[in-house]
Amino acid sequence: MKLLRHVRGSALVVSLTLCVSTIPVHADIRIGERGTRSSANTKRVSWTRTIEIKGLKMRLESGQGMPFRVTIYDLESGKRFRLSSSSKKVFVLDLGPISKSWKEEIVQNKMDRVISLSGRKYEVSGLPCDEYTFEFQSPISLHRFESRQIAHDRGRVCLSKTVPGGAEFASFVHEARKRGYILAVAILSPTFSPIGSYFFGEEPNVMVLSAVTKFGYDSLPGAQIPSTATTAIEESWTVTEIKSEPISDEDFRVPPDWKLKRDSEYDNASFSQPTSRSQTFVRRVNSR
């Protein structure tokens, strides 16, 4: 990992760049996760999630603590498919436009990104990992207007660079970034947030095994923004299992007899709209 120093204005920012390079896919991978989530106006809830990756396709299935939800990301077609078994409908989202919108709203020349090694070592699900702290911050500019909010992610994670199957995970992240599909990267980031997609860089075998995070949006001084637009979510989660084994193509197949509909989930949603992973849990941030 590279330790980079860069100067923005008069501030010296030290950042550790985590990287994901182009590598061949060697095997399929299945990852189990469990965690808790909270906000000011909701009770702490527990959740589970299963991630399956096979080449350029990924299937996410939510479980306990969240409404049952299955989404399939296909990087080759640039589509996300959200399956509704109750209505036998498939909601199709074009990953390009929503990703382009998010990227345009980030004031990238004012982004601060800091990742630091804490020196602590842990073991998660029998796998060794190193603890890092991180903090990202960037003004966001909605619809080309002057910035009125600051997006920020922060927390601590335990990272492994030797985990079995980590190369397959990293390869998918790299391909999604290379193709500009921020949504597919954000949903795999430690915070599951739009700005969280900037957590990843170019290392070939990096996987987060556990995380304690907080992400949200603070109003800039003088901004006339309602409190409902300023949000924060706190989350703690851990990987429960990692399996490198063949996964059936059927897991990534869109049912051919289900009705296709355009997915309007992100219509009129700005960068400060959290990802579907956590969009219903928000609160006002009064201080950093």
C-alpha positions as CSV (number, residue, x, y, z in Angstrom):
1,M,0.0,0.0,0.0
2,K,1.2,3.5,-0.8
3,L,1.3,6.4,1.6
4,L,0.7,9.5,-0.4
5,R,1.0,13.2,0.7
6,H,-0.9,15.8,-1.2
7,V,-1.7,19.4,-0.4
8,R,-5.2,21.0,-0.9
9,G,-5.1,24.7,-0.2
10,S,-3.0,25.1,2.9
11,A,-3.9,21.8,4.4
12,L,-1.5,18.8,4.2
13,V,-3.4,15.6,3.9
14,V,-1.8,12.2,4.4
15,S,-3.7,9.4,2.7
16,L,-3.1,5.7,2.4
17,T,-4.2,4.6,-1.1
18,L,-5.8,1.2,-1.1
19,C,-5.6,-0.2,-4.6
20,V,-7.3,-2.8,-6.9
21,S,-5.4,-3.8,-10.1
22,T,-6.5,-5.7,-13.2
23,I,-6.3,-9.4,-12.4
24,P,-7.8,-12.5,-13.9
25,V,-10.8,-14.1,-12.2
26,H,-9.8,-17.5,-10.8
27,A,-13.0,-18.7,-9.0
28,D,-16.4,-17.7,-7.9
29,I,-16.8,-16.3,-4.4
30,R,-19.7,-16.3,-1.8
31,I,-19.5,-13.9,1.2
32,G,-21.8,-13.9,4.2
33,E,-22.1,-10.7,6.3
34,R,-24.1,-9.7,9.5
35,G,-24.3,-6.4,11.2
36,T,-26.3,-3.8,13.0
37,R,-27.5,-0.3,11.9
38,S,-28.9,2.7,13.8
39,S,-30.0,6.3,13.4
40,A,-31.5,8.9,15.7
41,N,-35.1,8.1,15.0
42,T,-34.9,4.3,14.7
43,K,-34.0,1.4,17.0
44,R,-30.8,-0.5,16.3
45,V,-31.6,-3.4,14.0
46,S,-29.7,-6.5,13.0
47,W,-29.2,-7.5,9.4
48,T,-27.6,-10.2,7.2
49,R,-26.5,-10.2,3.6
50,T,-25.0,-12.7,1.1
51,I,-22.8,-11.6,-1.8
52,E,-22.1,-13.9,-4.7
53,I,-19.6,-12.9,-7.4
54,K,-19.0,-14.8,-10.6
55,G,-16.8,-12.9,-13.1
56,L,-18.6,-9.7,-14.1
57,K,-21.8,-10.6,-12.3
58,M,-22.8,-10.1,-8.7
59,R,-25.9,-11.2,-6.7
60,L,-26.8,-9.5,-3.4
61,E,-29.5,-11.0,-1.2
62,S,-30.6,-9.3,2.0
63,G,-32.0,-11.2,4.9
64,Q,-32.7,-10.7,8.6
65,G,-33.3,-7.1,9.6
66,M,-34.1,-5.8,6.1
67,P,-37.0,-6.4,3.6
68,F,-36.1,-9.5,1.5
69,R,-34.3,-8.1,-1.5
70,V,-32.4,-9.7,-4.4
71,T,-30.4,-7.6,-6.9
72,I,-28.2,-8.7,-9.7
73,Y,-25.4,-6.5,-11.1
74,D,-24.2,-7.2,-14.6
75,L,-21.1,-5.2,-15.5
76,E,-21.1,-6.5,-19.1
77,S,-24.5,-5.1,-19.8
78,G,-24.2,-2.2,-17.4
79,K,-27.5,-3.1,-15.7
80,R,-28.8,-3.8,-12.2
81,F,-31.8,-6.1,-11.9
82,R,-34.0,-5.9,-8.8
83,L,-36.1,-9.0,-8.5
84,S,-39.6,-8.9,-7.0
85,S,-40.8,-12.5,-6.4
86,S,-44.2,-11.4,-5.1
87,S,-45.1,-9.6,-8.3
88,K,-42.9,-11.6,-10.6
89,K,-41.4,-8.4,-11.9
90,V,-37.8,-7.4,-12.7
91,F,-36.9,-3.7,-12.2
92,V,-34.0,-2.8,-14.5
93,L,-31.7,0.1,-13.7
94,D,-29.1,1.5,-16.1
95,L,-25.9,1.8,-13.9
96,G,-24.4,4.5,-16.2
97,P,-26.7,7.5,-15.7
98,I,-27.0,7.3,-11.9
99,S,-23.2,6.8,-11.6
100,K,-22.5,9.7,-13.9
101,S,-24.9,11.9,-11.8
102,W,-23.2,11.0,-8.6
103,K,-19.7,11.7,-10.0
104,E,-20.8,15.1,-11.3
105,E,-22.1,16.1,-7.9
106,I,-18.8,15.4,-6.1
107,V,-16.4,18.4,-5.9
108,Q,-13.4,16.2,-6.4
109,N,-10.7,18.9,-6.2
110,K,-11.9,19.6,-2.6
111,M,-12.1,16.0,-1.5
112,D,-10.1,14.9,1.5
113,R,-9.4,11.1,1.7
114,V,-7.3,9.8,4.7
115,I,-6.7,6.1,5.5
116,S,-4.3,5.3,8.3
117,L,-2.9,2.0,9.7
118,S,-3.6,1.9,13.5
119,G,-1.1,-0.9,14.2
120,R,-3.8,-3.2,15.8
121,K,-4.2,-6.7,14.5
122,Y,-7.3,-8.9,14.8
123,E,-8.8,-12.1,13.6
124,V,-12.2,-12.3,11.9
125,S,-13.8,-15.6,11.0
126,G,-10.4,-17.2,11.5
127,L,-8.7,-14.8,9.1
128,P,-6.0,-12.3,10.3
129,C,-6.5,-8.6,9.4
130,D,-5.0,-5.2,10.1
131,E,-7.0,-2.3,11.5
132,Y,-7.2,1.0,9.6
133,T,-9.0,4.2,10.4
134,F,-10.5,6.3,7.6
135,E,-12.2,9.6,6.9
136,F,-13.4,11.0,3.6
137,Q,-15.0,14.4,3.1
138,S,-16.2,16.2,0.0
139,P,-18.5,19.1,-0.8
140,I,-21.4,18.1,-3.0
141,S,-22.8,20.3,-5.7
142,L,-26.4,19.5,-6.7
143,H,-27.4,20.1,-10.3
144,R,-24.4,22.3,-10.9
145,F,-25.3,24.8,-8.1
146,E,-23.0,26.0,-5.5
147,S,-22.1,23.5,-2.8
148,R,-24.5,23.4,0.1
149,Q,-23.6,20.2,1.9
150,I,-20.5,18.1,2.8
151,A,-20.6,14.4,2.4
152,H,-18.5,12.5,4.9
153,D,-17.6,8.9,5.7
154,R,-15.5,7.8,8.7
155,G,-14.8,4.8,10.9
156,R,-12.4,1.9,11.3
157,V,-12.1,-1.3,9.3
158,C,-10.1,-4.5,9.5
159,L,-8.5,-5.3,6.2
160,S,-7.0,-8.5,4.8
161,K,-4.6,-8.7,1.8
162,T,-4.4,-12.5,1.9
163,V,-8.0,-13.7,2.2
164,P,-8.9,-16.6,-0.1
165,G,-11.2,-15.2,-2.8
166,G,-10.1,-11.6,-2.2
167,A,-8.7,-11.4,-5.7
168,E,-12.1,-12.2,-7.2
169,F,-13.8,-9.5,-5.0
170,A,-11.1,-7.0,-5.9
171,S,-11.4,-7.8,-9.6
172,F,-15.1,-7.1,-9.6
173,V,-14.6,-3.8,-7.7
174,H,-11.8,-2.8,-10.2
175,E,-14.0,-3.6,-13.2
176,A,-17.0,-1.7,-11.8
177,R,-14.7,1.4,-11.2
178,K,-13.1,1.1,-14.6
179,R,-16.5,1.1,-16.3
180,G,-17.7,4.0,-14.2
181,Y,-20.4,2.1,-12.3
182,I,-20.1,3.9,-8.9
183,L,-23.3,2.3,-7.6
184,A,-21.9,-1.2,-7.9
185,V,-18.7,-0.1,-6.0
186,A,-20.6,1.9,-3.3
187,I,-22.7,-1.1,-2.4
188,L,-19.5,-3.0,-1.5
189,S,-17.8,-0.2,0.4
190,P,-17.4,-0.2,4.2
191,T,-20.2,2.4,4.5
192,F,-22.4,1.3,1.6
193,S,-22.6,5.0,0.7
194,P,-22.0,6.8,-2.6
195,I,-18.8,8.5,-1.4
196,G,-17.8,5.2,0.0
197,S,-16.9,4.1,-3.5
198,Y,-13.8,6.2,-3.2
199,F,-12.5,3.8,-0.4
200,F,-11.1,1.4,-3.0
201,G,-7.9,2.0,-5.1
202,E,-5.7,-0.4,-7.0
203,E,-4.5,-3.2,-4.6
204,P,-5.0,-6.7,-6.0
205,N,-6.3,-8.5,-3.0
206,V,-7.9,-6.2,-0.4
207,M,-11.1,-7.2,1.4
208,V,-12.8,-5.6,4.4
209,L,-13.6,-8.2,7.0
210,S,-15.2,-6.0,9.6
211,A,-16.2,-2.3,10.0
212,V,-17.6,0.2,12.4
213,T,-18.7,3.3,10.4
214,K,-20.7,6.4,10.2
215,F,-21.7,8.3,7.0
216,G,-23.7,11.4,6.5
217,Y,-24.2,14.9,5.1
218,D,-23.5,18.2,7.0
219,S,-24.9,21.5,5.8
220,L,-22.4,24.2,5.0
221,P,-22.6,27.5,7.0
222,G,-25.4,29.6,5.7
223,A,-26.9,26.9,3.6
224,Q,-30.7,26.9,3.5
225,I,-31.3,23.2,3.7
226,P,-34.1,21.5,5.6
227,S,-33.1,19.1,8.4
228,T,-34.4,16.2,6.5
229,A,-31.7,16.7,3.9
230,T,-28.9,16.3,6.5
231,T,-28.5,12.6,7.3
232,A,-26.3,10.1,9.1
233,I,-26.2,6.3,9.6
234,E,-24.1,4.3,12.0
235,E,-23.3,0.7,11.2
236,S,-21.2,-2.1,12.5
237,W,-20.7,-5.3,10.5
238,T,-18.5,-8.3,10.0
239,V,-17.9,-11.1,7.5
240,T,-19.2,-14.4,8.7
241,E,-18.0,-16.7,5.9
242,I,-16.0,-16.7,2.7
243,K,-16.3,-19.6,0.3
244,S,-14.4,-19.9,-3.0
245,E,-16.5,-22.5,-4.8
246,P,-18.4,-22.8,-8.1
247,I,-21.7,-20.9,-8.1
248,S,-24.5,-21.9,-10.5
249,D,-25.2,-19.6,-13.4
250,E,-28.9,-19.8,-12.4
251,D,-28.1,-17.6,-9.4
252,F,-27.4,-14.7,-11.8
253,R,-30.2,-15.4,-14.3
254,V,-33.1,-13.0,-14.7
255,P,-36.3,-15.0,-14.9
256,P,-37.3,-14.9,-18.6
257,D,-41.0,-15.1,-17.9
258,W,-41.1,-12.2,-15.4
259,K,-42.2,-8.7,-16.6
260,L,-39.4,-6.2,-17.1
261,K,-39.9,-2.6,-15.8
262,R,-37.7,0.4,-15.6
263,D,-36.4,0.9,-12.1
264,S,-37.3,4.3,-10.8
265,E,-35.7,3.9,-7.4
266,Y,-33.2,6.7,-8.0
267,D,-35.3,9.0,-10.0
268,N,-34.8,12.6,-8.8
269,A,-32.4,11.3,-6.1
270,S,-29.3,13.4,-5.5
271,F,-25.9,12.3,-4.3
272,S,-27.2,12.8,-0.7
273,Q,-29.7,10.0,-1.3
274,P,-28.1,7.0,0.5
275,T,-27.8,3.7,-1.4
276,S,-30.7,1.3,-1.2
277,R,-28.6,-0.7,1.3
278,S,-29.5,1.8,4.0
279,Q,-31.7,4.5,2.6
280,T,-34.5,4.4,5.2
281,F,-32.2,5.1,8.2
282,V,-31.2,8.8,8.4
283,R,-30.8,11.5,11.0
284,R,-29.5,15.0,11.4
285,V,-25.8,15.5,12.1
286,N,-25.2,18.4,14.5
287,S,-21.5,18.1,14.7
288,R,-18.6,16.0,13.3
